[in-house]
């Protein structure tokens, strides 16, 4: 019998801890320098895991007759974050990394903390959701902690511009197909941060402001570290 999903219950808590602890442990292995090939091997392992999880998702919706524009089109911000993450894992690039970093640690992390799920582990949707979202976050943290990648001041306007492009694309697709990508047409059924915002469409504009705030907050640790380093020199 399927168990209802419990936010911050044992299964949910374990997934959150793993998404944060795994990249820290992997970064520790890389720093020990036991093998020069280890970072590349780990990157490819993340790629294989994320692509396999995505493939299983499409297999599941086909098997269960759930194919629709909402389930097939990769138009959630988490999808774009995963694509940017996979691209960076395969071929490290500042431009794709900064998108992966800001999108994964804002939108994907928000989804990880407040998932719109109805059934708990071992339901296949639970497994796919957390492998996909948790795996993306873990991969971005791995790129940051183990491979030394980081955002720079020049990253901020580029990420904001790409985020506005996503917003425009998602709204267009929602209008064309009656979907709800990015929750830009309606708030999620489960409790989320959007519940603290105004009604539609006002909260869409609030999301833009929140997105910019996320960008600034996620860059803040690097800003502070750079300032402290500059004072020491």
Protein Blocks (a to p, Z undefined) as FASTA:
>chain_A
ZZdddehilklmmmmmmmmmmmmmmmmmmmnopafklmmmmmmmmmmmmmmmmmmmmmmm
mmnopacfklmpccbfklmmmmmmmmmmmmgcfklmmmmmmmmmmmmmmmmmmccbfbdc
fbfklmmmmmmmmmmmmmmmmmmmmnopacdfklmmmmmmmmmmmmmmmmmmmmmnopae
hhlmbccfbdcfklmpccdfklmmmmmmmmmmmmmmmmmmmmmmmmmmmmmZZ
